[in-house]
């Protein structure tokens, strides 16, 4: 997103969400934090 390439960010979003879900499943991060991170990422990629 920082580079301004929205299409690449949209393609990377599912991979990021999967990694966040794995971390939450293994209790590396709290499930609520994982949900918050995924929501914030989705909001950044969402078209305005």
MOPAC internal coordinates of N, CA, C and O (Angstrom, degrees):
PM7 1SCF
backbone

  N    0.0000 0     0.00 0     0.00 0    0    0    0
  C    1.4466 1     0.00 0     0.00 0    1    0    0
  C    1.5211 1   111.54 1     0.00 0    2    1    0
  O    1.2310 1   120.04 1   144.00 1    3    2    1
  N    1.3123 1   117.54 1   -36.00 1    3    2    1
  C    1.4568 1   120.05 1  -177.33 1    5    3    2
  C    1.5222 1   111.35 1   -64.59 1    6    5    3
  O    1.2310 1   120.51 1   149.99 1    7    6    5
  N    1.3424 1   116.62 1   -30.01 1    7    6    5
  C    1.4560 1   120.00 1   179.52 1    9    7    6
  C    1.5191 1   111.14 1   -79.17 1   10    9    7
  O    1.2310 1   120.15 1   169.41 1   11   10    9
  N    1.3310 1   117.32 1   -10.59 1   11   10    9
  C    1.4494 1   120.63 1   177.51 1   13   11   10
  C    1.5128 1   113.54 1    87.07 1   14   13   11
  O    1.2310 1   119.93 1  -169.00 1   15   14   13
  N    1.3312 1   117.74 1    11.00 1   15   14   13
  C    1.4529 1   120.87 1  -178.91 1   17   15   14
  C    1.5244 1   109.21 1   -97.43 1   18   17   15
  O    1.2310 1   120.40 1   -86.03 1   19   18   17
  N    1.3237 1   116.84 1    93.97 1   19   18   17
  C    1.4509 1   122.67 1  -175.01 1   21   19   18
  C    1.5234 1   111.72 1   -68.22 1   22   21   19
  O    1.2310 1   119.67 1   142.82 1   23   22   21
  N    1.3230 1   118.24 1   -37.18 1   23   22   21
  C    1.4732 1   119.83 1  -177.50 1   25   23   22
  C    1.5289 1   111.35 1   -65.63 1   26   25   23
  O    1.2310 1   119.84 1   139.85 1   27   26   25
  N    1.3199 1   117.91 1   -40.15 1   27   26   25
  C    1.4625 1   120.45 1   177.57 1   29   27   26
  C    1.5303 1   110.59 1   -67.35 1   30   29   27
  O    1.2310 1   120.41 1   143.69 1   31   30   29
  N    1.3074 1   116.83 1   -36.31 1   31   30   29
  C    1.4623 1   120.47 1   178.61 1   33   31   30
  C    1.5244 1   110.42 1   -65.13 1   34   33   31
  O    1.2310 1   120.38 1   139.74 1   35   34   33
  N    1.3234 1   116.88 1   -40.26 1   35   34   33
  C    1.4642 1   120.56 1   178.45 1   37   35   34
  C    1.5236 1   111.10 1   -64.69 1   38   37   35
  O    1.2310 1   120.18 1   143.25 1   39   38   37
  N    1.3276 1   117.27 1   -36.75 1   39   38   37
  C    1.4572 1   121.22 1   179.29 1   41   39   38
  C    1.5316 1   111.38 1   -70.58 1   42   41   39
  O    1.2310 1   120.16 1   146.18 1   43   42   41
  N    1.3103 1   117.29 1   -33.82 1   43   42   41
  C    1.4584 1   121.51 1  -177.56 1   45   43   42
  C    1.5277 1   112.78 1   -81.29 1   46   45   43
  O    1.2310 1   119.94 1   161.39 1   47   46   45
  N    1.3216 1   117.72 1   -18.61 1   47   46   45
  C    1.4653 1   121.22 1  -175.51 1   49   47   46
  C    1.5260 1   113.39 1   -57.01 1   50   49   47
  O    1.2310 1   118.29 1   131.38 1   51   50   49
  N    1.3291 1   120.86 1   -48.62 1   51   50   49
  C    1.4720 1   119.08 1   179.89 1   53   51   50
  C    1.5297 1   113.27 1   -60.96 1   54   53   51
  O    1.2310 1   120.23 1   144.60 1   55   54   53
  N    1.3148 1   117.16 1   -35.40 1   55   54   53
  C    1.4666 1   120.32 1   178.33 1   57   55   54
  C    1.5242 1   110.60 1   -67.53 1   58   57   55
  O    1.2310 1   120.31 1   139.07 1   59   58   57
  N    1.3111 1   117.02 1   -40.93 1   59   58   57
  C    1.4632 1   120.99 1   177.43 1   61   59   58
  C    1.5185 1   111.17 1   -64.48 1   62   61   59
  O    1.2310 1   120.63 1   137.44 1   63   62   61
  N    1.3366 1   116.39 1   -42.56 1   63   62   61
  C    1.4550 1   119.94 1   179.55 1   65   63   62
  C    1.5217 1   111.18 1   -63.91 1   66   65   63
  O    1.2310 1   120.42 1   141.37 1   67   66   65
  N    1.3181 1   116.79 1   -38.63 1   67   66   65
  C    1.4612 1   120.51 1   178.28 1   69   67   66
  C    1.5278 1   110.54 1   -63.60 1   70   69   67
  O    1.2310 1   120.41 1   137.52 1   71   70   69
  N    1.3179 1   116.83 1   -42.48 1   71   70   69
  C    1.4633 1   120.97 1   179.42 1   73   71   70
  C    1.5301 1   110.69 1   -64.66 1   74   73   71
  O    1.2310 1   120.43 1   140.24 1   75   74   73
  N    1.3126 1   116.77 1   -39.76 1   75   74   73
  C    1.4666 1   120.75 1   178.49 1   77   75   74
  C    1.5258 1   109.84 1   -65.65 1   78   77   75
  O    1.2310 1   120.28 1   138.27 1   79   78   77
  N    1.3354 1   117.08 1   -41.73 1   79   78   77
  C    1.4656 1   120.73 1   178.33 1   81   79   78
  C    1.5217 1   111.42 1   -62.54 1   82   81   79
  O    1.2310 1   120.17 1   139.42 1   83   82   81
  N    1.3169 1   117.28 1   -40.58 1   83   82   81
  C    1.4702 1   120.84 1   178.54 1   85   83   82
  C    1.5236 1   110.57 1   -63.40 1   86   85   83
  O    1.2310 1   120.53 1   137.30 1   87   86   85
  N    1.3219 1   116.60 1   -42.70 1   87   86   85
  C    1.4661 1   120.35 1   179.64 1   89   87   86
  C    1.5234 1   110.45 1   -63.50 1   90   89   87
  O    1.2310 1   120.20 1   141.13 1   91   90   89
  N    1.3208 1   117.22 1   -38.87 1   91   90   89
  C    1.4616 1   120.46 1   179.09 1   93   91   90
  C    1.5225 1   110.54 1   -70.01 1   94   93   91
  O    1.2310 1   120.03 1   142.18 1   95   94   93
  N    1.3209 1   117.54 1   -37.82 1   95   94   93
  C    1.4670 1   120.82 1   179.92 1   97   95   94
  C    1.5239 1   111.01 1   -65.74 1   98   97   95
  O    1.2310 1   120.66 1   146.39 1   99   98   97
  N    1.3174 1   116.34 1   -33.61 1   99   98   97
  C    1.4676 1   120.97 1   179.46 1  101   99   98
  C    1.5203 1   112.08 1   -89.13 1  102  101   99
  O    1.2310 1   120.80 1  -175.25 1  103  102  101
  N    1.3373 1   116.08 1     4.75 1  103  102  101
  C    1.4607 1   123.12 1   178.31 1  105  103  102
  C    1.5295 1   113.11 1    63.22 1  106  105  103
  O    1.2310 1   120.80 1  -153.47 1  107  106  105
  N    1.3283 1   116.07 1    26.53 1  107  106  105
  C    1.4602 1   120.15 1   173.52 1  109  107  106
  C    1.5303 1   108.26 1   -71.82 1  110  109  107
  O    1.2310 1   121.04 1   140.55 1  111  110  109
  N    1.3227 1   115.61 1   -39.45 1  111  110  109
  C    1.4630 1   121.58 1   173.16 1  113  111  110
  C    1.5231 1   108.02 1  -126.72 1  114  113  111
  O    1.2310 1   120.41 1   -22.10 1  115  114  113
  N    1.2927 1   116.82 1   157.90 1  115  114  113
  C    1.4597 1   122.26 1  -179.43 1  117  115  114
  C    1.5312 1   109.62 1   -70.45 1  118  117  115
  O    1.2310 1   119.51 1   -37.58 1  119  118  117
  N    1.3173 1   118.54 1   142.42 1  119  118  117
  C    1.4714 1   120.83 1  -179.97 1  121  119  118
  C    1.5305 1   113.86 1   -56.88 1  122  121  119
  O    1.2310 1   120.22 1   144.95 1  123  122  121
  N    1.3218 1   117.18 1   -35.05 1  123  122  121
  C    1.4713 1   118.85 1   177.95 1  125  123  122
  C    1.5241 1   111.09 1   -67.18 1  126  125  123
  O    1.2310 1   120.32 1   142.06 1  127  126  125
  N    1.3220 1   116.99 1   -37.94 1  127  126  125
  C    1.4595 1   120.54 1   177.35 1  129  127  126
  C    1.5200 1   110.02 1   -65.04 1  130  129  127
  O    1.2310 1   120.49 1   141.10 1  131  130  129
  N    1.3295 1   116.66 1   -38.90 1  131  130  129
  C    1.4602 1   120.94 1   178.15 1  133  131  130
  C    1.5269 1   110.16 1   -61.87 1  134  133  131
  O    1.2310 1   120.51 1   136.12 1  135  134  133
  N    1.3081 1   116.63 1   -43.88 1  135  134  133
  C    1.4607 1   120.61 1   179.42 1  137  135  134
  C    1.5210 1   110.92 1   -62.74 1  138  137  135
  O    1.2310 1   120.97 1   138.65 1  139  138  137
  N    1.3345 1   115.76 1   -41.35 1  139  138  137
  C    1.4703 1   120.43 1   179.10 1  141  139  138
  C    1.5154 1   111.12 1   -63.58 1  142  141  139
  O    1.2310 1   120.60 1   135.64 1  143  142  141
  N    1.3389 1   116.45 1   -44.36 1  143  142  141
  C    1.4646 1   120.41 1  -179.95 1  145  143  142
  C    1.5217 1   111.35 1   -61.96 1  146  145  143
  O    1.2310 1   120.79 1   135.40 1  147  146  145
  N    1.3265 1   116.09 1   -44.60 1  147  146  145
  C    1.4601 1   119.84 1  -179.14 1  149  147  146
  C    1.5207 1   111.20 1   -64.43 1  150  149  147
  O    1.2310 1   120.17 1   141.52 1  151  150  149
  N    1.3177 1   117.29 1   -38.48 1  151  150  149
  C    1.4612 1   120.66 1   178.94 1  153  151  150
  C    1.5274 1   111.08 1   -66.72 1  154  153  151
  O    1.2310 1   120.60 1   139.79 1  155  154  153
  N    1.3102 1   116.46 1   -40.21 1  155  154  153
  C    1.4675 1   119.88 1   180.00 1  157  155  154
  C    1.5229 1   111.29 1   -67.29 1  158  157  155
  O    1.2310 1   120.69 1   139.32 1  159  158  157
  N    1.3286 1   116.29 1   -40.68 1  159  158  157
  C    1.4612 1   119.83 1   177.46 1  161  159  158
  C    1.5240 1   111.15 1   -63.96 1  162  161  159
  O    1.2310 1   120.45 1   136.20 1  163  162  161
  N    1.3203 1   116.75 1   -43.80 1  163  162  161
  C    1.4615 1   120.88 1  -179.94 1  165  163  162
  C    1.5266 1   110.81 1   -62.49 1  166  165  163
  O    1.2310 1   120.87 1   142.76 1  167  166  165
  N    1.3374 1   115.95 1   -37.24 1  167  166  165
  C    1.4593 1   119.53 1   179.44 1  169  167  166
  C    1.5272 1   111.86 1   -65.92 1  170  169  167
  O    1.2310 1   120.60 1   144.27 1  171  170  169
  N    1.3434 1   116.46 1   -35.73 1  171  170  169
  C    1.4606 1   120.22 1   179.01 1  173  171  170
  C    1.5269 1   111.77 1   -67.48 1  174  173  171
  O    1.2310 1   120.72 1   145.23 1  175  174  173
  N    1.3248 1   116.24 1   -34.77 1  175  174  173
  C    1.4587 1   120.43 1  -175.32 1  177  175  174
  C    1.5215 1   112.11 1   -86.86 1  178  177  175
  O    1.2310 1   120.94 1   158.26 1  179  178  177
  N    1.3276 1   115.81 1   -21.74 1  179  178  177
  C    1.4623 1   119.95 1  -178.02 1  181  179  178
  C    1.5337 1   110.76 1   -59.28 1  182  181  179
  O    1.2310 1   120.31 1   -45.31 1  183  182  181
  N    1.3359 1   117.00 1   134.69 1  183  182  181
  C    1.4630 1   118.45 1   179.23 1  185  183  182
  C    1.5255 1   110.89 1   -67.82 1  186  185  183
  O    1.2310 1   120.91 1   -38.34 1  187  186  185
  N    1.3075 1   115.86 1   141.66 1  187  186  185
  C    1.4663 1   120.58 1  -177.75 1  189  187  186
  C    1.5098 1   111.13 1   -92.64 1  190  189  187
  O    1.2310 1   120.10 1   180.00 1  191  190  189

